Amino acid sequence: MSKLNPFSALYYMKENKGRTALLIFMMFLGTLMFLAGNYIESQFYTFEKEFEYSDKLVVAGLQSTDEEFKDFAAFAEDVSEDENLEFVYSSALGFSGMQYGSVLNLEVGGWAYVFNSVSDMQKVFNHFGIEGDFSNCKHRSIIISKDFANNKGLELGDVIDHSFDSKLDGEYTVDAIISDGSFCTFYIYEDYDSLGRLYIYSDTMEGEELYDYVRNLAGDKKVQIFASETDTIMPQFSIFYVIFYAVDILIAVVLSVTINSVVTGQYMKRTYEFGVYRALGRSRKDIKKKVAAEIISMNIIACIIGAVLIFLFTYLINELYYHPQGLHLLFLSEMGVIGFVICEALILIPLIISKGIKMSKADVTEF
């Protein structure tokens, strides 16, 4: 087996396994920001279906005065006559989604939809693409997803009330469990005395286009057009992004300083080695390439180890802990990738540049 060229990046790693292992471990710590980003992104993942449903359905509400009731009635008439829109009535009484646990161990509340009848619910469910057995549904039924049921420890037929969740105003029965993966709470509450909301949807529009269309149709009428779930929820969680990237940069700086100190000590002992390379005719550019190759090679090994360990950790914690609770820790997320790249850049770029410049100036005649 041929020996490695002493100028090879792998030669130093092979001959200095202990020092290399220390640096690889420290670089591995930077990959944990990928896992941290996945945790943050997974917090929003539970809202994915809620955002999808909210884009497909606009909620318009009634205010309290007689004048506003007339406006609401006139608006409902306009909606009924608009060939681009469909709608169902809903109670004006306030309903909130039940609280559920999340991967960050925070209690959050899902969106609530209240239907005046099973037939109204099925109209909207058909629009959403939700399927299931709703034959047992009736007044004061709750319909939730299988994931939501696992999270709350509920089974079909369970009767729950205020003691189970503070958002509930009375007894409700879990009469259907669906497989849409949402954390919405779907109520059936028959209310023929205070129908003060409209669930408006369209076969041709959704998202901002649908919301703008409904707002324009309302015009100056005193009707409340509720904001989309995305516009309601995302601003509340923007602080998570700020905290994550702030912590990401802080950790990257700390790791960069720490790794730089360790690497500086190692490379100071190699000044004579690089001076010899220079004396043998290697250019400063070659020296910089060698330093970069060594650091990048160790970092690649650290990233591979990190990726394997993070994948195994994510798989195991999902199977053993999160999935039984109806939750899911993402294997890959945009925030995780961005956090990882930021951390890697702040560690590697200063390290490669500073050590490359320092070693390229080594001169054997100074020893």
Residue frames relative to the residue before (quaternion, step in Angstrom):
aa qw qx qy qz dx dy dz
M 1.0000 0.0000 0.0000 0.0000 0.00 0.00 0.00
S 0.4195 -0.7309 0.4821 0.2396 3.57 -0.69 1.07
K 0.4646 -0.6799 0.5005 0.2673 3.52 -1.12 0.78
L 0.5487 -0.6126 0.4584 0.3370 3.53 -1.21 0.58
N 0.5256 -0.5972 0.5057 0.3337 3.53 -1.16 0.66
P 0.5097 -0.6671 0.4426 0.3151 3.64 -0.77 0.95
F 0.6624 0.4990 -0.3141 0.4620 3.58 1.15 -0.51
S 0.4944 0.6637 -0.4231 0.3689 3.57 1.30 -0.17
A 0.5635 -0.6099 0.4415 0.3400 3.55 -1.12 0.70
L 0.6703 0.5149 -0.2960 0.4451 3.58 1.08 -0.73
Y 0.5391 0.6454 -0.4032 0.3610 3.59 1.17 -0.50
Y 0.6733 0.4839 -0.2997 0.4719 3.57 0.83 -0.97
M 0.6531 0.5210 -0.3191 0.4474 3.60 0.92 -0.86
K 0.6607 0.5137 -0.2996 0.4581 3.58 1.04 -0.83
E 0.7375 0.4245 -0.2244 0.4750 3.56 0.96 -0.87
N 0.7616 0.2756 -0.1574 0.5651 3.61 1.24 -0.28
K 0.0280 -0.8687 0.4946 -0.0006 3.55 0.76 1.10
G 0.6506 0.5357 -0.3266 0.4279 3.59 0.95 -0.83
R 0.6863 0.4679 -0.2793 0.4816 3.56 0.87 -0.98
T 0.6349 0.5331 -0.3230 0.4565 3.56 1.04 -0.81
A 0.6490 0.5227 -0.3161 0.4535 3.57 0.96 -0.89
L 0.6331 0.5326 -0.3319 0.4531 3.60 1.02 -0.78
L 0.6823 0.4807 -0.2893 0.4686 3.57 0.91 -0.92
I 0.6322 0.5297 -0.3303 0.4591 3.59 1.00 -0.80
F 0.6399 0.5198 -0.3271 0.4619 3.59 1.00 -0.81
M 0.6765 0.4865 -0.3033 0.4623 3.58 0.89 -0.88
M 0.6553 0.4891 -0.3130 0.4831 3.59 1.04 -0.71
F 0.5790 0.5894 -0.3624 0.4314 3.56 1.15 -0.64
L 0.5987 0.5887 -0.3616 0.4051 3.59 1.03 -0.74
G 0.6142 0.5631 -0.3432 0.4335 3.59 1.11 -0.63
T 0.6232 0.5515 -0.3485 0.4313 3.59 1.11 -0.61
L 0.5518 0.6254 -0.3983 0.3817 3.60 1.18 -0.38
M 0.5490 0.5965 -0.4052 0.4225 3.59 1.22 -0.32
F 0.5592 0.5738 -0.3831 0.4597 3.58 1.22 -0.44
L 0.6643 0.4871 -0.2950 0.4841 3.58 0.96 -0.87
A 0.6358 0.5298 -0.3299 0.4541 3.58 0.98 -0.82
G 0.6497 0.5114 -0.3110 0.4688 3.58 0.99 -0.82
N 0.6248 0.5367 -0.3346 0.4579 3.57 1.05 -0.74
Y 0.6285 0.5332 -0.3335 0.4578 3.58 1.04 -0.76
I 0.6702 0.4913 -0.3074 0.4636 3.58 0.88 -0.92
E 0.6745 0.4962 -0.2967 0.4591 3.58 0.89 -0.93
S 0.6240 0.5508 -0.3362 0.4407 3.59 1.09 -0.70
Q 0.5618 0.5914 -0.3812 0.4351 3.57 1.20 -0.49
F 0.7053 0.4322 -0.2546 0.5009 3.58 1.05 -0.78
Y 0.5277 0.6662 -0.3981 0.3453 3.58 1.19 -0.52
T 0.6345 0.5446 -0.3404 0.4300 3.60 1.05 -0.71
F 0.6691 0.4887 -0.3006 0.4723 3.60 1.22 -0.38
E 0.3817 0.7717 -0.4588 0.2197 3.59 1.25 -0.12
K 0.7087 0.4417 -0.2613 0.4842 3.57 0.83 -0.98
E 0.6064 0.5565 -0.3541 0.4441 3.58 1.07 -0.71
F 0.6500 0.5038 -0.3100 0.4770 3.56 0.98 -0.85
E 0.6406 0.5292 -0.3222 0.4536 3.57 1.00 -0.83
Y 0.6805 0.4793 -0.2900 0.4723 3.58 0.89 -0.92
S 0.6511 0.5265 -0.3160 0.4461 3.56 0.98 -0.86
D 0.6298 0.5262 -0.3337 0.4638 3.58 1.10 -0.62
K 0.7138 0.4592 -0.2452 0.4685 3.56 1.16 -0.60
L 0.7933 0.2353 -0.1063 0.5514 3.59 1.21 -0.30
V 0.1976 -0.7756 0.5935 0.0843 3.56 -0.85 1.05
V 0.2385 -0.7599 0.5909 0.1287 3.56 -0.97 0.92
A 0.0612 -0.7775 0.6258 0.0064 3.55 -0.81 1.08
G 0.1308 -0.8430 0.5214 0.0206 3.55 -0.78 1.04
L 0.4776 -0.6565 0.5262 0.2531 3.50 -1.35 0.54
Q 0.3293 -0.6910 0.6009 0.2301 3.53 -1.17 0.68
S 0.6733 -0.5797 0.3196 0.3293 3.62 -1.19 -0.14
T 0.6558 0.5462 -0.3397 0.3952 3.64 1.01 -0.59
D 0.6626 -0.5091 0.3725 0.4038 3.55 -1.29 0.38
E 0.6416 0.5297 -0.3243 0.4501 3.55 0.99 -0.87
E 0.6758 0.4829 -0.2932 0.4734 3.57 0.97 -0.85
F 0.5996 0.5438 -0.3679 0.4576 3.59 1.10 -0.59
K 0.6347 0.5179 -0.3242 0.4731 3.59 1.02 -0.79
D 0.6428 0.5146 -0.3200 0.4686 3.57 1.00 -0.82
F 0.6484 0.5209 -0.3147 0.4574 3.56 0.99 -0.86
A 0.6590 0.5065 -0.3016 0.4672 3.57 0.95 -0.89
A 0.6537 0.5004 -0.3097 0.4757 3.57 1.02 -0.81
F 0.6394 0.5180 -0.3178 0.4711 3.58 1.04 -0.80
A 0.6359 0.5242 -0.3270 0.4626 3.60 0.98 -0.82
E 0.6324 0.5225 -0.3228 0.4722 3.56 1.06 -0.74
D 0.6357 0.5276 -0.3201 0.4636 3.57 1.01 -0.83
V 0.6527 0.5150 -0.3085 0.4622 3.57 0.98 -0.89
S 0.6674 0.5171 -0.3000 0.4440 3.58 0.94 -0.92
E 0.7095 0.4473 -0.2562 0.4805 3.57 1.13 -0.64
D 0.5809 0.5841 -0.3746 0.4255 3.58 1.26 -0.23
E 0.3781 -0.7679 0.4762 0.2016 3.58 -0.54 1.17
N 0.6393 0.5327 -0.3304 0.4452 3.60 1.23 -0.28
L 0.7460 0.3987 -0.1964 0.4960 3.57 1.26 -0.30
E 0.1347 -0.7234 0.6683 0.1096 3.50 -1.37 0.52
F 0.0027 0.8173 -0.5762 0.0046 3.59 -1.13 0.44
V 0.1209 -0.7263 0.6618 0.1410 3.50 -1.41 0.20
Y 0.4812 -0.6513 0.5033 0.3017 3.56 -1.20 0.56
S 0.0654 -0.7703 0.6320 0.0542 3.53 -1.29 0.46
S 0.6360 -0.5446 0.3902 0.3829 3.55 -1.24 0.47
A 0.4501 -0.6766 0.5148 0.2731 3.55 -1.15 0.66
L 0.4916 0.6556 -0.4320 0.3767 3.59 1.27 -0.17
G 0.4914 -0.6912 0.4530 0.2749 3.56 -1.05 0.75
F 0.0010 0.7703 -0.6374 0.0208 3.56 -0.95 0.93
S 0.1430 -0.7898 0.5924 0.0691 3.56 -1.02 0.81
G 0.5410 -0.6025 0.4736 0.3462 3.52 -1.20 0.53
M 0.5389 -0.6222 0.4588 0.3347 3.56 -1.16 0.57
Q 0.5345 -0.6160 0.4799 0.3234 3.54 -1.24 0.54
Y 0.0038 -0.7911 0.6116 0.0098 3.59 -1.13 0.60
G 0.5362 -0.6297 0.4634 0.3182 3.55 -1.22 0.48
S 0.2110 -0.7811 0.5784 0.1044 3.57 -1.21 0.51
V 0.6942 -0.4774 0.3324 0.4240 3.58 -1.29 0.17
L 0.6756 0.4540 -0.2950 0.5005 3.60 1.20 -0.43
N 0.4778 -0.6982 0.4079 0.3431 3.55 1.35 0.28
L 0.4776 0.6277 -0.4569 0.4114 3.56 1.10 0.78
E 0.3758 -0.6924 0.5629 0.2501 3.57 -1.08 0.70
V 0.0270 0.7963 -0.6021 0.0511 3.57 -0.70 1.08
G 0.3812 -0.7320 0.5239 0.2108 3.56 -1.23 0.48
G 0.3540 -0.7403 0.5347 0.2019 3.54 -0.97 0.87
W 0.6398 -0.5161 0.4154 0.3895 3.54 -1.37 0.12
A 0.2322 -0.7773 0.5705 0.1278 3.59 -1.12 0.64
Y 0.0909 -0.7541 0.6485 0.0502 3.54 -1.07 0.85
V 0.1343 -0.7997 0.5843 0.0320 3.57 -0.86 1.03
F 0.0997 -0.8122 0.5745 0.0184 3.57 -0.63 1.13
N 0.4677 -0.7084 0.4668 0.2482 3.52 -1.02 0.87
S 0.7942 0.0318 -0.0215 0.6065 3.57 1.24 -0.28
V 0.6451 -0.5092 0.3948 0.4107 3.55 -1.29 0.29
S 0.6454 0.5311 -0.3282 0.4401 3.58 0.98 -0.80
D 0.6319 0.5132 -0.3317 0.4767 3.60 1.03 -0.75
M 0.6413 0.5271 -0.3238 0.4541 3.56 0.97 -0.85
Q 0.6787 0.4996 -0.2987 0.4479 3.56 0.91 -0.89
K 0.5838 0.5615 -0.3724 0.4529 3.60 1.12 -0.58
V 0.6966 0.4510 -0.2676 0.4895 3.55 0.90 -0.96
F 0.6323 0.5335 -0.3327 0.4526 3.59 0.98 -0.80
N 0.6204 0.5279 -0.3418 0.4686 3.59 1.02 -0.73
H 0.6507 0.5030 -0.3091 0.4775 3.56 1.05 -0.77
F 0.6808 0.4765 -0.2773 0.4823 3.58 1.04 -0.79
G 0.4341 -0.6842 0.4724 0.3468 3.58 1.13 -0.60
I 0.4404 0.6871 -0.4577 0.3527 3.59 1.19 0.52
E 0.0921 -0.7942 0.6003 0.0215 3.56 -0.88 1.00
G 0.2708 0.7622 -0.5620 0.1726 3.57 -1.19 0.49
D 0.5356 -0.5869 0.4929 0.3546 3.53 -1.37 0.01
F 0.0173 -0.8300 0.5555 -0.0465 3.56 -0.41 1.25
S 0.2973 0.8045 -0.4707 0.2070 3.56 1.27 0.41
N 0.7112 0.4360 -0.2646 0.4838 3.61 1.13 -0.54
C 0.4893 0.6906 -0.4237 0.3226 3.59 1.25 -0.12
K 0.0626 0.7821 -0.6093 0.1148 3.54 -1.07 0.86
H 0.7487 -0.3195 0.2928 0.5017 3.55 -1.30 -0.31
R 0.8349 0.1031 -0.1571 0.5174 3.55 -0.93 1.08
S 0.3769 0.6686 -0.5334 0.3555 3.53 0.96 0.95
I 0.1760 -0.7319 0.6435 0.1384 3.53 -1.29 0.50
I 0.1237 -0.7606 0.6348 0.0571 3.52 -1.03 0.90
I 0.0552 0.7929 -0.6019 0.0776 3.57 -0.77 1.07
S 0.5822 -0.5847 0.4340 0.3617 3.55 -1.27 0.28
K 0.6568 -0.4953 0.3920 0.4119 3.55 -1.29 0.28
D 0.6417 0.5224 -0.3228 0.4595 3.58 1.00 -0.83
F 0.6500 0.5117 -0.3081 0.4698 3.54 0.98 -0.89
A 0.6429 0.5276 -0.3175 0.4555 3.58 0.98 -0.87
N 0.6515 0.5025 -0.3136 0.4740 3.59 0.98 -0.83
N 0.6475 0.5334 -0.3162 0.4429 3.56 1.00 -0.85
K 0.7574 0.3685 -0.1896 0.5046 3.56 1.01 -0.86
G 0.4440 -0.7062 0.4501 0.3187 3.60 1.24 -0.11
L 0.4425 0.7039 -0.4381 0.3416 3.56 1.11 0.73
E 0.1489 -0.7612 0.6237 0.0970 3.53 -1.27 0.54
L 0.6719 -0.4863 0.3727 0.4161 3.52 -1.29 0.38
G 0.7881 0.2976 -0.2404 0.4823 3.58 -0.88 1.00
D 0.4853 0.6652 -0.4420 0.3558 3.60 1.23 -0.17
V 0.2348 -0.7449 0.6091 0.1376 3.55 -1.07 0.81
I 0.0295 -0.8167 0.5751 -0.0377 3.57 -0.70 1.10
D 0.0853 -0.7932 0.6020 0.0347 3.55 -1.24 0.49
H 0.8182 -0.2588 0.1882 0.4776 3.55 -1.29 -0.37
S 0.6296 0.5502 -0.3388 0.4313 3.59 1.08 -0.67
F 0.6520 0.4941 -0.3079 0.4858 3.57 1.21 -0.50
D 0.7821 -0.0615 0.0668 0.6165 3.57 0.98 -0.86
S 0.4888 -0.7105 0.4299 0.2674 3.56 -0.72 1.09
K 0.5932 0.5920 -0.3633 0.4071 3.61 1.21 -0.38
L 0.6332 0.5558 -0.3293 0.4263 3.60 1.20 -0.46
D 0.3039 -0.7836 0.5222 0.1443 3.57 -0.92 0.98
G 0.7951 0.0396 -0.0153 0.6050 3.59 1.26 -0.03
E 0.7028 -0.4446 0.3295 0.4469 3.55 -1.25 -0.33
Y 0.0026 -0.7696 0.6382 -0.0207 3.53 -1.06 0.88
T 0.2809 -0.7637 0.5618 0.1489 3.55 -1.16 0.65
V 0.3941 -0.6841 0.5590 0.2533 3.55 -0.99 0.86
D 0.0109 -0.8576 0.5120 -0.0483 3.57 -0.03 1.31
A 0.7888 0.0882 -0.0956 0.6008 3.59 1.23 0.00
I 0.1137 -0.7575 0.6401 0.0588 3.53 -1.11 0.81
I 0.1661 -0.8161 0.5519 0.0416 3.56 -0.61 1.19
S 0.4350 -0.7181 0.4956 0.2224 3.57 -1.27 0.28
D 0.3542 0.7677 -0.4769 0.2403 3.58 1.06 0.65
G 0.4550 -0.7241 0.4272 0.2935 3.60 1.22 -0.19
S 0.5037 0.6528 -0.4336 0.3635 3.59 1.22 0.15
F 0.3269 -0.7012 0.5842 0.2453 3.54 -1.35 0.15
C 0.3198 0.7271 -0.5222 0.3103 3.55 1.10 0.78
T 0.2645 -0.7052 0.6240 0.2080 3.52 -1.31 0.39
F 0.1335 -0.7882 0.5988 0.0487 3.57 -0.69 1.11
Y 0.1267 -0.8033 0.5813 0.0283 3.56 -0.60 1.20
I 0.1524 -0.6971 0.6782 0.1756 3.50 -1.33 0.40
Y 0.1193 0.7838 -0.5909 0.1492 3.54 -0.52 1.23
E 0.2427 -0.7984 0.5395 0.1125 3.54 -0.28 1.31
D 0.1308 0.7866 -0.5806 0.1641 3.54 -0.57 1.21
Y 0.0431 -0.8389 0.5424 -0.0132 3.56 -0.21 1.26
D 0.6174 0.5643 -0.3348 0.4339 3.58 1.30 0.00
S 0.8115 0.1553 -0.0637 0.5597 3.61 1.08 -0.59
L 0.1302 0.7860 -0.5847 0.1532 3.55 0.65 1.15
G 0.1435 0.8444 -0.4943 0.1486 3.55 -0.07 1.28
R 0.6957 0.3839 -0.2992 0.5282 3.56 1.18 0.49
L 0.2047 -0.7460 0.6194 0.1337 3.51 -1.26 0.55
Y 0.1997 -0.7116 0.6575 0.1466 3.54 -1.10 0.79
I 0.0733 -0.8342 0.5457 -0.0302 3.54 -0.31 1.32
Y 0.0704 0.7978 -0.5938 0.0771 3.57 -0.87 0.95
S 0.2069 -0.7789 0.5856 0.0872 3.53 -1.29 0.31
D 0.4383 -0.6848 0.5192 0.2634 3.54 -1.18 0.61
T 0.7404 0.4110 -0.2128 0.4875 3.56 1.24 -0.31
M 0.7774 0.2661 -0.1449 0.5512 3.61 1.21 -0.31
E 0.1013 0.7629 -0.6383 0.0169 3.53 -1.29 0.40
G 0.7474 0.3991 -0.2791 0.4519 3.55 -1.28 0.12
E 0.8375 -0.1793 0.1401 0.4969 3.54 -1.16 -0.66
E 0.5981 0.5690 -0.3600 0.4347 3.58 1.10 -0.66
L 0.6727 0.4870 -0.2912 0.4748 3.57 0.93 -0.90
Y 0.6561 0.5148 -0.3135 0.4542 3.59 0.92 -0.89
D 0.6595 0.4986 -0.3093 0.4700 3.59 0.93 -0.87
Y 0.6333 0.5394 -0.3292 0.4469 3.57 1.00 -0.83
V 0.6799 0.4795 -0.2875 0.4745 3.58 0.91 -0.93
R 0.6389 0.5206 -0.3336 0.4576 3.61 0.96 -0.79
N 0.6598 0.4994 -0.3067 0.4703 3.58 0.96 -0.83
L 0.6326 0.5235 -0.3289 0.4665 3.55 1.07 -0.73
A 0.6476 0.5129 -0.3168 0.4661 3.60 1.04 -0.73
G 0.1455 -0.8338 0.5198 0.1160 3.55 1.07 -0.72
D 0.8039 -0.2410 0.2108 0.5012 3.56 -0.85 -1.05
K 0.4219 0.7049 -0.4758 0.3142 3.60 1.21 0.03
K 0.4482 -0.6965 0.4997 0.2538 3.53 -1.05 0.82
V 0.3008 0.7172 -0.5478 0.3082 3.50 0.32 1.39
Q 0.3521 -0.7415 0.5307 0.2110 3.57 -0.89 0.90
I 0.1265 -0.7617 0.6328 0.0582 3.56 -0.74 1.11
F 0.3244 -0.7824 0.5003 0.1798 3.57 -0.34 1.24
A 0.5227 -0.6294 0.4785 0.3189 3.56 -1.09 0.74
S 0.5901 -0.5686 0.4315 0.3771 3.56 -1.19 0.50
E 0.6413 -0.5340 0.3872 0.3919 3.55 -1.22 0.47
T 0.6191 0.5491 -0.3448 0.4430 3.57 1.02 -0.75
D 0.6942 0.4676 -0.2736 0.4740 3.58 0.89 -0.94
T 0.6554 0.5118 -0.3089 0.4617 3.58 1.17 -0.53
I 0.7566 0.4276 -0.2065 0.4495 3.55 0.85 -1.04
M 0.6776 0.5507 -0.3248 0.3635 3.59 0.72 -1.04
P 0.6437 0.5101 -0.3588 0.4435 3.67 0.88 -0.71
Q 0.6274 0.5487 -0.3411 0.4347 3.58 1.11 -0.66
F 0.7475 0.3854 -0.2082 0.4993 3.57 1.13 -0.62
S 0.3880 0.7375 -0.4795 0.2748 3.59 1.23 0.09
I 0.5819 0.5900 -0.3723 0.4180 3.58 1.16 -0.59
F 0.5861 0.5747 -0.3743 0.4315 3.59 1.12 -0.60
Y 0.6423 0.5152 -0.3217 0.4676 3.57 1.00 -0.81
V 0.6557 0.5204 -0.3092 0.4513 3.56 0.91 -0.94
I 0.6793 0.4879 -0.2901 0.4651 3.58 0.87 -0.98
F 0.6602 0.5258 -0.3205 0.4299 3.58 0.89 -0.94
Y 0.7191 0.4357 -0.2748 0.4664 3.60 0.74 -0.98
A 0.6024 0.5405 -0.3602 0.4640 3.60 1.12 -0.58
V 0.6731 0.4746 -0.2845 0.4907 3.58 0.94 -0.92
D 0.6063 0.5668 -0.3407 0.4417 3.56 1.04 -0.80
I 0.6885 0.4662 -0.2761 0.4820 3.57 0.84 -0.99
L 0.6402 0.5304 -0.3275 0.4489 3.60 0.96 -0.85
I 0.6730 0.4824 -0.2940 0.4774 3.58 0.88 -0.95
A 0.6365 0.5329 -0.3294 0.4498 3.58 0.98 -0.83
V 0.6530 0.5074 -0.3124 0.4676 3.59 0.97 -0.85
V 0.6533 0.5091 -0.3117 0.4657 3.59 0.94 -0.92
L 0.6703 0.4849 -0.2969 0.4769 3.58 0.92 -0.91
S 0.6327 0.5447 -0.3298 0.4408 3.56 1.00 -0.84
V 0.6725 0.4864 -0.2930 0.4748 3.57 0.91 -0.94
T 0.6719 0.5033 -0.2997 0.4532 3.58 0.92 -0.92
I 0.6828 0.4736 -0.2874 0.4763 3.57 0.84 -0.97
N 0.6260 0.5453 -0.3343 0.4461 3.56 1.01 -0.81
S 0.6434 0.5221 -0.3217 0.4581 3.58 1.01 -0.78
V 0.6651 0.4945 -0.2977 0.4737 3.57 0.95 -0.90
V 0.6797 0.4911 -0.2879 0.4625 3.57 0.89 -0.97
T 0.6133 0.5534 -0.3501 0.4417 3.59 1.01 -0.77
G 0.6553 0.5095 -0.3138 0.4611 3.57 0.94 -0.87
Q 0.6700 0.4986 -0.3000 0.4611 3.57 0.96 -0.85
Y 0.7149 0.4525 -0.2672 0.4613 3.57 0.87 -0.91
M 0.5659 0.5796 -0.3928 0.4354 3.61 1.14 -0.48
K 0.6570 0.4997 -0.3021 0.4769 3.57 1.09 -0.74
R 0.7052 0.4480 -0.2536 0.4875 3.59 1.24 -0.36
T 0.3275 0.7704 -0.4960 0.2306 3.57 1.24 0.17
Y 0.6481 0.5140 -0.3202 0.4617 3.59 0.95 -0.86
E 0.6169 0.5605 -0.3387 0.4366 3.59 1.02 -0.86
F 0.7095 0.4368 -0.2646 0.4856 3.57 0.86 -0.95
G 0.5805 0.5623 -0.3746 0.4544 3.60 1.18 -0.49
V 0.6291 0.5268 -0.3246 0.4704 3.56 1.07 -0.75
Y 0.6275 0.5307 -0.3402 0.4570 3.57 0.99 -0.85
R 0.6498 0.5120 -0.3114 0.4676 3.56 0.99 -0.86
A 0.6600 0.5124 -0.3079 0.4549 3.59 0.99 -0.84
L 0.6789 0.4791 -0.2796 0.4810 3.57 1.16 -0.62
G 0.6760 -0.5493 0.2739 0.4078 3.56 1.26 0.20
R 0.4533 0.6702 -0.4737 0.3478 3.58 1.21 0.13
S 0.4153 -0.7219 0.4976 0.2425 3.58 -0.89 0.90
R 0.6575 -0.4990 0.3809 0.4168 3.51 -1.28 0.28
K 0.6067 0.5572 -0.3424 0.4518 3.56 1.11 -0.71
D 0.6375 0.5232 -0.3224 0.4646 3.60 1.03 -0.84
I 0.6399 0.5293 -0.3201 0.4559 3.57 0.99 -0.87
K 0.6604 0.5048 -0.3072 0.4634 3.56 0.91 -0.93
K 0.6370 0.5249 -0.3245 0.4620 3.59 1.02 -0.79
K 0.6461 0.5204 -0.3250 0.4540 3.58 0.98 -0.83
V 0.6510 0.5081 -0.3134 0.4688 3.59 0.92 -0.91
A 0.6627 0.5029 -0.3020 0.4656 3.56 0.92 -0.92
A 0.6524 0.5248 -0.3114 0.4494 3.58 0.96 -0.87
E 0.6465 0.5184 -0.3209 0.4586 3.59 0.98 -0.82
I 0.6966 0.4725 -0.2797 0.4619 3.56 0.81 -1.02
I 0.6731 0.4927 -0.3006 0.4624 3.59 0.92 -0.89
S 0.6249 0.5417 -0.3397 0.4481 3.61 1.02 -0.79
M 0.6648 0.4848 -0.3024 0.4812 3.58 0.93 -0.89
N 0.6552 0.5146 -0.3156 0.4542 3.57 1.01 -0.77
I 0.6189 0.5371 -0.3434 0.4589 3.59 1.04 -0.74
I 0.6426 0.5081 -0.3209 0.4753 3.57 0.97 -0.85
A 0.6436 0.5228 -0.3149 0.4618 3.58 0.99 -0.88
C 0.6655 0.5044 -0.3013 0.4604 3.60 0.96 -0.86
I 0.6377 0.5180 -0.3298 0.4650 3.58 1.01 -0.79
I 0.6529 0.4958 -0.3101 0.4813 3.58 0.92 -0.90
G 0.6565 0.5216 -0.3054 0.4513 3.57 0.95 -0.92
A 0.6602 0.5173 -0.3102 0.4475 3.58 0.93 -0.92
V 0.6595 0.5062 -0.3069 0.4634 3.58 0.96 -0.87
L 0.6898 0.4799 -0.2835 0.4620 3.57 0.86 -0.97
I 0.6537 0.5047 -0.3168 0.4665 3.60 0.98 -0.81
F 0.6322 0.5218 -0.3310 0.4675 3.59 1.00 -0.80
L 0.6763 0.4864 -0.3007 0.4643 3.59 0.85 -0.92
F 0.6414 0.5196 -0.3226 0.4632 3.57 0.97 -0.86
T 0.6721 0.5032 -0.3006 0.4525 3.59 0.87 -0.96
Y 0.6489 0.5207 -0.3143 0.4572 3.57 0.96 -0.88
L 0.7046 0.4763 -0.2748 0.4485 3.57 0.81 -1.00
I 0.6970 0.4650 -0.2981 0.4573 3.60 0.85 -0.89
N 0.5944 0.5416 -0.3640 0.4699 3.59 1.17 -0.51
E 0.7162 0.4687 -0.2602 0.4468 3.55 0.79 -1.06
L 0.7716 0.3952 -0.1929 0.4596 3.56 0.91 -0.92
Y 0.8177 0.2648 -0.1035 0.5006 3.58 1.07 -0.66
Y 0.7822 0.3815 -0.2136 0.4438 3.59 0.58 -1.11
H 0.6719 0.5140 -0.3235 0.4238 3.62 0.77 -0.92
P 0.6377 0.5061 -0.3568 0.4581 3.66 0.94 -0.63
Q 0.6871 0.4393 -0.2748 0.5093 3.59 1.26 -0.38
G 0.5446 -0.6307 0.3946 0.3871 3.59 1.26 0.12
L 0.5878 0.5715 -0.3628 0.4429 3.60 1.24 0.31
H 0.1578 -0.7871 0.5911 0.0787 3.55 -1.27 0.31
L 0.2361 -0.7362 0.6192 0.1374 3.55 -0.90 1.00
L 0.4290 -0.7344 0.4667 0.2424 3.57 -0.62 1.14
F 0.4241 -0.6784 0.5398 0.2615 3.56 -1.13 0.72
L 0.7941 0.0767 -0.0031 0.6029 3.56 1.11 -0.71
S 0.0729 0.7949 -0.5983 0.0702 3.56 -0.94 0.88
E 0.6121 -0.5578 0.4177 0.3738 3.53 -1.22 0.53
M 0.6634 0.5027 -0.3138 0.4568 3.58 0.93 -0.87
G 0.6319 0.5397 -0.3286 0.4490 3.58 1.03 -0.78
V 0.6640 0.5013 -0.2977 0.4682 3.56 0.94 -0.91
I 0.6717 0.4935 -0.3015 0.4630 3.59 0.89 -0.95
G 0.6532 0.5138 -0.3122 0.4602 3.59 0.94 -0.87
F 0.6456 0.5208 -0.3041 0.4684 3.56 1.01 -0.84
V 0.6705 0.5014 -0.2994 0.4575 3.59 0.89 -0.95
I 0.6396 0.5203 -0.3270 0.4617 3.59 0.95 -0.85
C 0.6687 0.5065 -0.2928 0.4589 3.56 0.89 -0.97
E 0.6678 0.5025 -0.2992 0.4604 3.57 0.90 -0.93
A 0.6620 0.5182 -0.3107 0.4436 3.57 0.92 -0.90
L 0.6918 0.4795 -0.2823 0.4602 3.58 0.92 -0.89
I 0.6597 0.4778 -0.3104 0.4901 3.59 1.18 -0.43
L 0.7712 0.4286 -0.2133 0.4196 3.56 0.67 -1.15
I 0.6708 0.5346 -0.3330 0.3916 3.59 0.78 -0.97
P 0.6930 0.4392 -0.3121 0.4789 3.67 0.73 -0.86
L 0.6363 0.5538 -0.3247 0.4278 3.57 1.04 -0.83
I 0.6900 0.4783 -0.2798 0.4657 3.57 0.84 -0.97
I 0.6775 0.4992 -0.2996 0.4495 3.56 0.89 -0.91
S 0.7099 0.4737 -0.2770 0.4415 3.59 0.76 -1.04
K 0.7102 0.4410 -0.2717 0.4767 3.60 0.87 -0.87
G 0.6095 0.5487 -0.3526 0.4507 3.56 1.09 -0.64
I 0.6675 0.4876 -0.2986 0.4771 3.59 0.90 -0.91
K 0.6609 0.5249 -0.3091 0.4383 3.60 0.91 -0.94
M 0.7254 0.4380 -0.2548 0.4657 3.60 0.78 -0.96
S 0.6232 0.5492 -0.3521 0.4314 3.60 1.10 -0.57
K 0.6661 0.4884 -0.2927 0.4817 3.58 1.27 -0.31
A 0.4126 0.7236 -0.4665 0.2975 3.60 1.29 -0.02
D 0.0646 -0.7948 0.6033 -0.0140 3.55 -0.98 0.94
V 0.4227 -0.7426 0.4662 0.2293 3.59 -0.53 1.20
T 0.6255 0.5656 -0.3476 0.4100 3.61 1.09 -0.55
E 0.6023 0.5751 -0.3605 0.4202 3.57 1.23 -0.23
F 0.6510 0.5103 -0.3148 0.4655 3.60 1.26 -0.16
